[in-house]
Structure formats: structure tokens, C-alpha cells
């Protein structure tokens, strides 16, 4: 009858083999590493989305200043963009229907607050 030992045999030590890795523990450790990698990827994606949003806001400010809008006019336009909850505020400068919709929403908001 052969004795089956699990683990590595030590070359210059005792005759007892090293303990083998428990598959459950190995799966847990691998799962932790996968979760950490996924978290890091999600954080990187989140930073990328924030960066795109910041660039769109900077482009929006640049276009508004190029059109000659004052700071007060820009704040009103920015408020209209916030009311419409647009991800990219730039189309409001070129799309007339979107601008008219924003004006309507903004005026109804002003009438409710006044």
C-alpha cells in the first residue's frame, strides 16, 4: 500500500512534506485579487469620465466666451444646461430647439421660485 502525501517534500529538512494549498483558500485569494483589479479598472474609468466632462465644460466656456457672452449670461446658460441635465452642454449653443426647450424650462422654473 502506497502512502500518498500532498505537498512538497523538503530536501534538507524533516521527512514531513510541506502542506499543500487548500483549493478554497486559493479561490478566495484569487477572488480578492480579481475584485481589487476590477475596482482599479472602475476607478480608472471613473477618472476618465470625469476628465471628459471637465473637457466638455471647458469647451463650453470657451465657445460661450467666443460668442461674447458675459459672465452673467454664461451663468444663466449654465443654469439652463443644468435644468435640462445634459451630459454635454455644447449642443445647446448650436441646436435651436434644445435652446428653446431650455428657455421654456428655465422660465417655468423662474415662475415657480418667484
N, CA, C and O atoms as CSV, one atom per row, in Angstrom:
chain,resi,resn,atom,element,x,y,z
A,1,UNK,N,N,0.826,-1.163,0.000
A,1,UNK,CA,C,0.000,0.000,0.000
A,1,UNK,C,C,0.883,1.243,0.000
A,1,UNK,O,O,1.762,1.408,0.846
A,2,UNK,N,N,0.624,2.099,-0.961
A,2,UNK,CA,C,1.431,3.303,-1.113
A,2,UNK,C,C,0.802,4.447,-0.336
A,2,UNK,O,O,-0.417,4.620,-0.320
A,3,UNK,N,N,1.657,5.214,0.301
A,3,UNK,CA,C,1.188,6.378,1.048
A,3,UNK,C,C,1.279,7.588,0.117
A,3,UNK,O,O,2.346,7.907,-0.409
A,4,UNK,N,N,0.138,8.252,-0.076
A,4,UNK,CA,C,0.093,9.437,-0.929
A,4,UNK,C,C,0.166,10.661,-0.023
A,4,UNK,O,O,-0.673,10.858,0.857
A,5,UNK,N,N,1.182,11.472,-0.258
A,5,UNK,CA,C,1.323,12.698,0.529
A,5,UNK,C,C,1.019,13.889,-0.361
A,5,UNK,O,O,1.403,13.932,-1.530
A,6,UNK,N,N,0.330,14.843,0.211
A,6,UNK,CA,C,0.017,16.069,-0.509
A,6,UNK,C,C,1.006,17.141,-0.088
A,6,UNK,O,O,1.235,17.342,1.105
A,7,UNK,N,N,1.580,17.814,-1.034
A,7,UNK,CA,C,2.511,18.885,-0.716
A,7,UNK,C,C,3.874,18.611,-1.294
A,7,UNK,O,O,4.081,17.643,-2.025
A,8,UNK,N,N,4.801,19.482,-0.953
A,8,UNK,CA,C,6.168,19.382,-1.447
A,8,UNK,C,C,7.045,18.705,-0.391
A,8,UNK,O,O,6.910,18.953,0.807
A,9,UNK,N,N,7.924,17.866,-0.858
A,9,UNK,CA,C,8.849,17.236,0.074
A,9,UNK,C,C,10.041,18.161,0.273
A,9,UNK,O,O,10.561,18.740,-0.681
A,10,UNK,N,N,10.460,18.290,1.510
A,10,UNK,CA,C,11.572,19.162,1.853
A,10,UNK,C,C,12.865,18.402,1.599
A,10,UNK,O,O,13.015,17.253,2.013
A,11,UNK,N,N,13.811,19.065,0.904
A,11,UNK,CA,C,15.038,18.402,0.514
A,11,UNK,C,C,15.977,18.183,1.697
A,11,UNK,O,O,16.480,17.077,1.890
A,12,UNK,N,N,16.217,19.231,2.491
A,12,UNK,CA,C,17.176,19.100,3.581
A,12,UNK,C,C,16.531,19.236,4.958
A,12,UNK,O,O,17.216,19.585,5.919
A,13,UNK,N,N,15.275,18.979,5.071
A,13,UNK,CA,C,14.606,19.162,6.357
A,13,UNK,C,C,14.119,17.839,6.890
A,13,UNK,O,O,14.695,16.776,6.658
A,14,UNK,N,N,13.048,17.958,7.603
A,14,UNK,CA,C,12.456,16.746,8.145
A,14,UNK,C,C,11.822,15.965,7.020
A,14,UNK,O,O,11.767,16.441,5.886
A,15,UNK,N,N,11.368,14.832,7.301
A,15,UNK,CA,C,10.796,13.987,6.268
A,15,UNK,C,C,9.321,14.283,6.038
A,15,UNK,O,O,8.676,13.644,5.206
A,16,UNK,N,N,8.792,15.244,6.769
A,16,UNK,CA,C,7.404,15.616,6.587
A,16,UNK,C,C,7.297,16.595,5.417
A,16,UNK,O,O,8.092,17.530,5.326
A,17,UNK,N,N,6.343,16.397,4.536
A,17,UNK,CA,C,6.209,17.324,3.404
A,17,UNK,C,C,5.548,18.642,3.829
A,17,UNK,O,O,4.860,18.716,4.847
A,18,UNK,N,N,5.780,19.667,3.020
A,18,UNK,CA,C,5.120,20.950,3.269
A,18,UNK,C,C,3.633,20.776,3.002
A,18,UNK,O,O,3.231,19.963,2.170
A,19,UNK,N,N,2.836,21.536,3.705
A,19,UNK,CA,C,1.392,21.416,3.465
A,19,UNK,C,C,1.018,21.988,2.093
A,19,UNK,O,O,1.618,22.956,1.626
A,20,UNK,N,N,0.037,21.382,1.472
A,20,UNK,CA,C,-0.391,21.858,0.160
A,20,UNK,C,C,-1.373,23.014,0.326
A,20,UNK,O,O,-1.890,23.257,1.417
A,21,UNK,N,N,-1.613,23.706,-0.751
A,21,UNK,CA,C,-2.533,24.841,-0.730
A,21,UNK,C,C,-3.961,24.318,-0.766
A,21,UNK,O,O,-4.311,23.469,-1.586
A,22,UNK,N,N,-4.765,24.836,0.129
A,22,UNK,CA,C,-6.172,24.463,0.180
A,22,UNK,C,C,-6.879,25.130,-1.010
A,22,UNK,O,O,-6.746,26.342,-1.181
A,23,UNK,N,N,-7.614,24.395,-1.826
A,23,UNK,CA,C,-8.262,24.990,-3.002
A,23,UNK,C,C,-9.264,26.095,-2.652
A,23,UNK,O,O,-9.420,27.046,-3.418
A,24,UNK,N,N,-9.932,25.983,-1.528
A,24,UNK,CA,C,-10.887,27.017,-1.118
A,24,UNK,C,C,-10.158,28.319,-0.819
A,24,UNK,O,O,-10.589,29.392,-1.241
A,25,UNK,N,N,-9.052,28.220,-0.090
A,25,UNK,CA,C,-8.271,29.414,0.227
A,25,UNK,C,C,-7.680,30.017,-1.038
A,25,UNK,O,O,-7.655,31.238,-1.188
A,26,UNK,N,N,-7.203,29.169,-1.955
A,26,UNK,CA,C,-6.656,29.662,-3.216
A,26,UNK,C,C,-7.728,30.393,-4.023
A,26,UNK,O,O,-7.441,31.416,-4.645
A,27,UNK,N,N,-8.950,29.882,-4.020
A,27,UNK,CA,C,-10.047,30.535,-4.735
A,27,UNK,C,C,-10.395,31.870,-4.085
A,27,UNK,O,O,-10.682,32.841,-4.784
A,28,UNK,N,N,-10.371,31.927,-2.765
A,28,UNK,CA,C,-10.663,33.181,-2.059
A,28,UNK,C,C,-9.597,34.225,-2.367
A,28,UNK,O,O,-9.920,35.381,-2.638
A,29,UNK,N,N,-8.338,33.827,-2.328
A,29,UNK,CA,C,-7.244,34.765,-2.629
A,29,UNK,C,C,-7.338,35.245,-4.080
A,29,UNK,O,O,-7.160,36.432,-4.352
A,30,UNK,N,N,-7.613,34.339,-4.999
A,30,UNK,CA,C,-7.759,34.731,-6.404
A,30,UNK,C,C,-8.953,35.668,-6.579
A,30,UNK,O,O,-8.881,36.629,-7.346
A,31,UNK,N,N,-10.043,35.393,-5.874
A,31,UNK,CA,C,-11.214,36.267,-5.937
A,31,UNK,C,C,-10.920,37.654,-5.409
A,31,UNK,O,O,-11.395,38.644,-5.965
A,32,UNK,N,N,-10.138,37.737,-4.337
A,32,UNK,CA,C,-9.758,39.046,-3.787
A,32,UNK,C,C,-8.925,39.822,-4.801
A,32,UNK,O,O,-9.144,41.018,-4.994
A,33,UNK,N,N,-7.970,39.154,-5.451
A,33,UNK,CA,C,-7.151,39.829,-6.461
A,33,UNK,C,C,-8.006,40.290,-7.643
A,33,UNK,O,O,-7.782,41.376,-8.178
A,34,UNK,N,N,-8.960,39.494,-8.045
A,34,UNK,CA,C,-9.841,39.879,-9.151
A,34,UNK,C,C,-10.703,41.070,-8.755
A,34,UNK,O,O,-10.894,41.985,-9.557
A,35,UNK,N,N,-11.227,41.074,-7.533
A,35,UNK,CA,C,-12.025,42.211,-7.064
A,35,UNK,C,C,-11.209,43.496,-6.999
A,35,UNK,O,O,-11.699,44.567,-7.356
A,36,UNK,N,N,-9.962,43.388,-6.541
A,36,UNK,CA,C,-9.095,44.566,-6.487
A,36,UNK,C,C,-8.815,45.079,-7.894
A,36,UNK,O,O,-8.840,46.287,-8.127
A,37,UNK,N,N,-8.549,44.175,-8.834
A,37,UNK,CA,C,-8.299,44.583,-10.223
A,37,UNK,C,C,-9.535,45.249,-10.827
A,37,UNK,O,O,-9.420,46.252,-11.531
A,38,UNK,N,N,-10.710,44.696,-10.555
A,38,UNK,CA,C,-11.941,45.301,-11.075
A,38,UNK,C,C,-12.180,46.675,-10.458
A,38,UNK,O,O,-12.625,47.591,-11.150
A,39,UNK,N,N,-11.894,46.829,-9.177
A,39,UNK,CA,C,-12.044,48.120,-8.511
A,39,UNK,C,C,-11.114,49.150,-9.135
A,39,UNK,O,O,-11.519,50.285,-9.381
A,40,UNK,N,N,-9.876,48.763,-9.392
A,40,UNK,CA,C,-8.925,49.686,-10.011
A,40,UNK,C,C,-9.367,50.076,-11.424
A,40,UNK,O,O,-9.234,51.233,-11.820
A,41,UNK,N,N,-9.890,49.113,-12.177
A,41,UNK,CA,C,-10.389,49.431,-13.515
A,41,UNK,C,C,-11.591,50.368,-13.470
A,41,UNK,O,O,-11.703,51.272,-14.298
A,42,UNK,N,N,-12.484,50.160,-12.516
A,42,UNK,CA,C,-13.635,51.050,-12.361
A,42,UNK,C,C,-13.217,52.460,-11.947
A,42,UNK,O,O,-13.789,53.444,-12.414
A,43,UNK,N,N,-12.219,52.553,-11.071
A,43,UNK,CA,C,-11.711,53.863,-10.684
A,43,UNK,C,C,-11.092,54.584,-11.872
A,43,UNK,O,O,-11.297,55.785,-12.046
A,44,UNK,N,N,-10.342,53.866,-12.682
A,44,UNK,CA,C,-9.724,54.467,-13.864
A,44,UNK,C,C,-10.790,54.935,-14.848
A,44,UNK,O,O,-10.665,56.010,-15.436
A,45,UNK,N,N,-11.840,54.131,-15.029
A,45,UNK,CA,C,-12.942,54.507,-15.911
A,45,UNK,C,C,-13.669,55.739,-15.374
A,45,UNK,O,O,-14.060,56.622,-16.137
A,46,UNK,N,N,-13.846,55.788,-14.055
A,46,UNK,CA,C,-14.492,56.947,-13.438
A,46,UNK,C,C,-13.662,58.212,-13.649
A,46,UNK,O,O,-14.212,59.263,-13.980
A,47,UNK,N,N,-12.363,58.121,-13.464
A,47,UNK,CA,C,-11.498,59.278,-13.694
A,47,UNK,C,C,-11.540,59.713,-15.158
A,47,UNK,O,O,-11.516,60.908,-15.453
A,48,UNK,N,N,-11.604,58.754,-16.063
A,48,UNK,CA,C,-11.679,59.079,-17.487
A,48,UNK,C,C,-12.976,59.820,-17.800
A,48,UNK,O,O,-12.965,60.786,-18.564
A,49,UNK,N,N,-14.102,59.374,-17.214
A,49,UNK,CA,C,-15.376,60.056,-17.426
A,49,UNK,C,C,-15.362,61.468,-16.856
A,49,UNK,O,O,-15.892,62.393,-17.471
A,50,UNK,N,N,-14.754,61.638,-15.677
A,50,UNK,CA,C,-14.644,62.978,-15.094
A,50,UNK,C,C,-13.796,63.881,-15.983
A,50,UNK,O,O,-14.102,65.061,-16.157
A,51,UNK,N,N,-12.741,63.323,-16.534
A,51,UNK,CA,C,-11.860,64.094,-17.412
A,51,UNK,C,C,-12.596,64.542,-18.669
A,51,UNK,O,O,-12.428,65.680,-19.107
A,52,UNK,N,N,-13.401,63.672,-19.248
A,52,UNK,CA,C,-14.182,64.012,-20.435
A,52,UNK,C,C,-15.203,65.096,-20.103
A,52,UNK,O,O,-15.428,66.004,-20.903
A,53,UNK,N,N,-15.815,65.003,-18.936
A,53,UNK,CA,C,-16.800,66.000,-18.517
A,53,UNK,C,C,-16.140,67.362,-18.298
A,53,UNK,O,O,-16.702,68.392,-18.673
A,54,UNK,N,N,-14.980,67.368,-17.709
A,54,UNK,CA,C,-14.252,68.627,-17.479
A,54,UNK,C,C,-13.857,69.261,-18.805
A,54,UNK,O,O,-13.966,70.476,-18.970
A,55,UNK,N,N,-13.400,68.447,-19.748
A,55,UNK,CA,C,-13.019,68.986,-21.058
A,55,UNK,C,C,-14.223,69.556,-21.796
A,55,UNK,O,O,-14.113,70.583,-22.465
A,56,UNK,N,N,-15.375,68.893,-21.676
A,56,UNK,CA,C,-16.592,69.401,-22.321
A,56,UNK,C,C,-17.011,70.725,-21.695
A,56,UNK,O,O,-17.461,71.629,-22.399
A,57,UNK,N,N,-16.865,70.845,-20.372
A,57,UNK,CA,C,-17.212,72.098,-19.694
A,57,UNK,C,C,-16.261,73.219,-20.102
A,57,UNK,O,O,-16.691,74.360,-20.266
A,58,UNK,N,N,-14.989,72.913,-20.265
A,58,UNK,CA,C,-14.023,73.916,-20.692
A,58,UNK,C,C,-14.307,74.374,-22.121
A,58,UNK,O,O,-14.201,75.561,-22.431
A,59,UNK,N,N,-14.665,73.432,-22.983
A,59,UNK,CA,C,-15.007,73.778,-24.361
A,59,UNK,C,C,-16.270,74.628,-24.396
A,59,UNK,O,O,-16.368,75.565,-25.188
A,60,UNK,N,N,-17.237,74.305,-23.542
A,60,UNK,CA,C,-18.469,75.073,-23.449
A,60,UNK,C,C,-18.178,76.509,-23.013
A,60,UNK,O,O,-18.719,77.454,-23.588
A,61,UNK,N,N,-17.337,76.675,-22.014
A,61,UNK,CA,C,-16.951,78.011,-21.556
A,61,UNK,C,C,-16.225,78.773,-22.657
A,61,UNK,O,O,-16.477,79.960,-22.863
A,62,UNK,N,N,-15.332,78.101,-23.361
A,62,UNK,CA,C,-14.587,78.738,-24.444
A,62,UNK,C,C,-15.526,79.209,-25.552
A,62,UNK,O,O,-15.398,80.330,-26.045
A,63,UNK,N,N,-16.473,78.347,-25.942
A,63,UNK,CA,C,-17.413,78.723,-27.002
A,63,UNK,C,C,-18.315,79.870,-26.561
A,63,UNK,O,O,-18.618,80.764,-27.350
A,64,UNK,N,N,-18.744,79.844,-25.300
A,64,UNK,CA,C,-19.609,80.911,-24.792
A,64,UNK,C,C,-18.857,82.237,-24.760
A,64,UNK,O,O,-19.421,83.271,-25.116
A,65,UNK,N,N,-17.623,82.226,-24.348
A,65,UNK,CA,C,-16.823,83.462,-24.324
A,65,UNK,C,C,-16.516,83.939,-25.741
A,65,UNK,O,O,-16.452,85.143,-25.993
A,66,UNK,N,N,-16.328,83.004,-26.660
A,66,UNK,CA,C,-16.070,83.363,-28.043
A,66,UNK,C,C,-17.302,84.014,-28.674
A,66,UNK,O,O,-17.175,84.866,-29.553
A,67,UNK,N,N,-18.503,83.608,-28.220
A,67,UNK,CA,C,-19.735,84.208,-28.714
A,67,UNK,C,C,-19.964,85.585,-28.099
A,67,UNK,O,O,-20.851,86.313,-28.546
A,68,UNK,N,N,-19.199,85.953,-27.098
A,68,UNK,CA,C,-19.309,87.263,-26.475
A,68,UNK,C,C,-20.259,87.321,-25.295
A,68,UNK,O,O,-20.718,88.405,-24.935
A,69,UNK,N,N,-20.567,86.191,-24.687
A,69,UNK,CA,C,-21.467,86.184,-23.540
A,69,UNK,C,C,-20.753,86.718,-22.295
A,69,UNK,O,O,-19.582,86.421,-22.060
A,70,UNK,N,N,-21.472,87.498,-21.514
A,70,UNK,CA,C,-20.901,87.983,-20.257
A,70,UNK,C,C,-20.957,86.852,-19.224
A,70,UNK,O,O,-21.534,85.792,-19.469
A,71,UNK,N,N,-20.350,87.103,-18.077
A,71,UNK,CA,C,-20.357,86.087,-17.025
A,71,UNK,C,C,-21.779,85.794,-16.559
A,71,UNK,O,O,-22.120,84.641,-16.292
A,72,UNK,N,N,-22.620,86.844,-16.459
A,72,UNK,CA,C,-23.998,86.667,-16.027
A,72,UNK,C,C,-24.779,85.842,-17.055
A,72,UNK,O,O,-25.536,84.945,-16.683
A,73,UNK,N,N,-24.598,86.140,-18.332
A,73,UNK,CA,C,-25.275,85.377,-19.380
A,73,UNK,C,C,-24.803,83.926,-19.382
A,73,UNK,O,O,-25.591,83.006,-19.600
A,74,UNK,N,N,-23.521,83.737,-19.138
A,74,UNK,CA,C,-22.989,82.379,-19.087
A,74,UNK,C,C,-23.587,81.609,-17.910
A,74,UNK,O,O,-23.895,80.424,-18.043
A,75,UNK,N,N,-23.753,82.267,-16.759
A,75,UNK,CA,C,-24.347,81.603,-15.600
A,75,UNK,C,C,-25.784,81.197,-15.886
A,75,UNK,O,O,-26.216,80.116,-15.485
A,76,UNK,N,N,-26.527,82.053,-16.575
A,76,UNK,CA,C,-27.905,81.714,-16.935
A,76,UNK,C,C,-27.916,80.522,-17.883
A,76,UNK,O,O,-28.701,79.590,-17.708
A,77,UNK,N,N,-27.044,80.552,-18.889
A,77,UNK,CA,C,-26.957,79.446,-19.842
A,77,UNK,C,C,-26.547,78.155,-19.136
A,77,UNK,O,O,-27.065,77.081,-19.440
A,78,UNK,N,N,-25.629,78.270,-18.209
A,78,UNK,CA,C,-25.188,77.093,-17.450
A,78,UNK,C,C,-26.344,76.549,-16.596
A,78,UNK,O,O,-26.498,75.336,-16.452
A,79,UNK,N,N,-27.143,77.448,-16.037
A,79,UNK,CA,C,-28.317,77.014,-15.281
A,79,UNK,C,C,-29.316,76.282,-16.157
A,79,UNK,O,O,-29.932,75.309,-15.720
A,80,UNK,N,N,-29.482,76.742,-17.393
A,80,UNK,CA,C,-30.393,76.062,-18.319
A,80,UNK,C,C,-29.868,74.675,-18.666
A,80,UNK,O,O,-30.643,73.727,-18.789
A,81,UNK,N,N,-28.577,74.559,-18.822
A,81,UNK,CA,C,-27.977,73.246,-19.101
A,81,UNK,C,C,-28.187,72.314,-17.913
A,81,UNK,O,O,-28.466,71.128,-18.090
A,82,UNK,N,N,-28.053,72.851,-16.707
A,82,UNK,CA,C,-28.270,72.029,-15.509
A,82,UNK,C,C,-29.724,71.601,-15.384
A,82,UNK,O,O,-30.003,70.486,-14.945
A,83,UNK,N,N,-30.661,72.478,-15.767
A,83,UNK,CA,C,-32.079,72.124,-15.703
A,83,UNK,C,C,-32.387,70.990,-16.683
A,83,UNK,O,O,-33.149,70.076,-16.369
A,84,UNK,N,N,-31.786,71.060,-17.871
A,84,UNK,CA,C,-32.006,70.008,-18.867
A,84,UNK,C,C,-31.228,68.735,-18.560
A,84,UNK,O,O,-31.467,67.694,-19.172
A,85,UNK,N,N,-30.303,68.817,-17.619
A,85,UNK,CA,C,-29.414,67.704,-17.241
A,85,UNK,C,C,-28.729,67.085,-18.470
A,85,UNK,O,O,-28.800,65.880,-18.710
A,86,UNK,N,N,-28.074,67.949,-19.223
A,86,UNK,CA,C,-27.318,67.491,-20.390
A,86,UNK,C,C,-25.948,66.994,-19.952
A,86,UNK,O,O,-25.293,67.617,-19.115
A,87,UNK,N,N,-25.522,65.886,-20.511
A,87,UNK,CA,C,-24.181,65.391,-20.214
A,87,UNK,C,C,-23.130,66.265,-20.889
A,87,UNK,O,O,-22.088,66.566,-20.307
A,88,UNK,N,N,-23.419,66.666,-22.121
A,88,UNK,CA,C,-22.528,67.538,-22.864
A,88,UNK,C,C,-23.270,68.852,-23.125
A,88,UNK,O,O,-24.267,68.854,-23.846
A,89,UNK,N,N,-22.805,69.968,-22.553
A,89,UNK,CA,C,-23.537,71.221,-22.702
A,89,UNK,C,C,-23.347,71.905,-24.052
A,89,UNK,O,O,-24.059,72.864,-24.350
A,90,UNK,N,N,-22.426,71.450,-24.863
A,90,UNK,CA,C,-22.103,72.138,-26.114
A,90,UNK,C,C,-23.233,72.161,-27.140
A,90,UNK,O,O,-23.341,73.154,-27.861
A,91,UNK,N,N,-24.078,71.144,-27.258
A,91,UNK,CA,C,-25.133,71.205,-28.274
A,91,UNK,C,C,-26.151,72.336,-28.064
A,91,UNK,O,O,-26.823,72.733,-29.016
A,92,UNK,N,N,-26.275,72.856,-26.851
A,92,UNK,CA,C,-27.250,73.928,-26.622
A,92,UNK,C,C,-26.848,75.200,-27.363
A,92,UNK,O,O,-27.696,76.044,-27.651
A,93,UNK,N,N,-25.563,75.343,-27.671
A,93,UNK,CA,C,-25.104,76.526,-28.390
A,93,UNK,C,C,-25.432,76.466,-29.876
A,93,UNK,O,O,-25.517,77.506,-30.529
A,94,UNK,N,N,-25.616,75.283,-30.412
A,94,UNK,CA,C,-25.851,75.159,-31.848
A,94,UNK,C,C,-27.259,74.675,-32.200
A,94,UNK,O,O,-27.734,74.931,-33.306
A,95,UNK,N,N,-27.930,73.983,-31.284
A,95,UNK,CA,C,-29.255,73.435,-31.561
A,95,UNK,C,C,-30.328,74.389,-31.033
A,95,UNK,O,O,-30.458,74.579,-29.824
A,96,UNK,N,N,-31.099,74.991,-31.957
A,96,UNK,CA,C,-32.106,75.989,-31.574
A,96,UNK,C,C,-33.251,75.366,-30.784
A,96,UNK,O,O,-33.750,75.977,-29.839
A,97,UNK,N,N,-33.675,74.162,-31.156
A,97,UNK,CA,C,-34.801,73.538,-30.454
A,97,UNK,C,C,-34.424,73.196,-29.012
A,97,UNK,O,O,-35.240,73.324,-28.099
A,98,UNK,N,N,-33.200,72.768,-28.825
A,98,UNK,CA,C,-32.731,72.471,-27.479
A,98,UNK,C,C,-32.667,73.745,-26.641
A,98,UNK,O,O,-33.010,73.741,-25.459
A,99,UNK,N,N,-32.227,74.831,-27.263
A,99,UNK,CA,C,-32.156,76.122,-26.571
A,99,UNK,C,C,-33.553,76.611,-26.195
A,99,UNK,O,O,-33.763,77.099,-25.084
A,100,UNK,N,N,-34.508,76.482,-27.116
A,100,UNK,CA,C,-35.878,76.915,-26.830
A,100,UNK,C,C,-36.513,76.059,-25.733
A,100,UNK,O,O,-37.258,76.569,-24.897
A,101,UNK,N,N,-36.222,74.789,-25.740
A,101,UNK,CA,C,-36.717,73.910,-24.680
A,101,UNK,C,C,-36.119,74.321,-23.338
A,101,UNK,O,O,-36.802,74.322,-22.315
A,102,UNK,N,N,-34.846,74.667,-23.357
A,102,UNK,CA,C,-34.186,75.085,-22.121
A,102,UNK,C,C,-34.762,76.408,-21.626
A,102,UNK,O,O,-34.956,76.588,-20.423
A,103,UNK,N,N,-35.033,77.325,-22.537
A,103,UNK,CA,C,-35.618,78.607,-22.143
A,103,UNK,C,C,-36.987,78.380,-21.509
A,103,UNK,O,O,-37.301,78.984,-20.483
A,104,UNK,N,N,-37.810,77.508,-22.117
A,104,UNK,CA,C,-39.126,77.206,-21.562
A,104,UNK,C,C,-39.034,76.613,-20.167
A,104,UNK,O,O,-39.780,77.007,-19.271
A,105,UNK,N,N,-38.131,75.675,-19.983
A,105,UNK,CA,C,-37.944,75.057,-18.662
A,105,UNK,C,C,-37.415,76.078,-17.661
A,105,UNK,O,O,-37.813,76.082,-16.496
A,106,UNK,N,N,-36.527,76.932,-18.116
A,106,UNK,CA,C,-35.938,77.936,-17.233
A,106,UNK,C,C,-36.983,78.959,-16.800
A,106,UNK,O,O,-37.015,79.352,-15.634
A,107,UNK,N,N,-37.839,79.395,-17.725
A,107,UNK,CA,C,-38.883,80.364,-17.387
A,107,UNK,C,C,-39.915,79.758,-16.436
A,107,UNK,O,O,-40.380,80.434,-15.518
A,108,UNK,N,N,-40.273,78.496,-16.646
A,108,UNK,CA,C,-41.206,77.859,-15.712
A,108,UNK,C,C,-40.567,77.703,-14.345
A,108,UNK,O,O,-41.253,77.819,-13.330
A,109,UNK,N,N,-39.276,77.443,-14.295
A,109,UNK,CA,C,-38.552,77.361,-13.012
A,109,UNK,C,C,-38.549,78.722,-12.323
A,109,UNK,O,O,-38.753,78.811,-11.112
A,110,UNK,N,N,-38.316,79.781,-13.097
A,110,UNK,CA,C,-38.310,81.126,-12.520
A,110,UNK,C,C,-39.681,81.523,-11.998
A,110,UNK,O,O,-39.786,82.170,-10.956
A,111,UNK,N,N,-40.730,81.139,-12.712
A,111,UNK,CA,C,-42.078,81.488,-12.264
A,111,UNK,C,C,-42.460,80.750,-10.989
A,111,UNK,O,O,-43.212,81.276,-10.169
A,112,UNK,N,N,-41.952,79.547,-10.819
A,112,UNK,CA,C,-42.243,78.779,-9.602
A,112,UNK,C,C,-41.504,79.351,-8.394
A,112,UNK,O,O,-42.044,79.370,-7.288
A,113,UNK,N,N,-40.278,79.816,-8.602
A,113,UNK,CA,C,-39.469,80.300,-7.476
A,113,UNK,C,C,-39.813,81.740,-7.116
A,113,UNK,O,O,-39.579,82.150,-5.980
A,114,UNK,N,N,-40.354,82.510,-8.032
A,114,UNK,CA,C,-40.648,83.933,-7.751
A,114,UNK,C,C,-41.995,84.117,-7.124
A,114,UNK,O,O,-42.389,85.245,-6.828
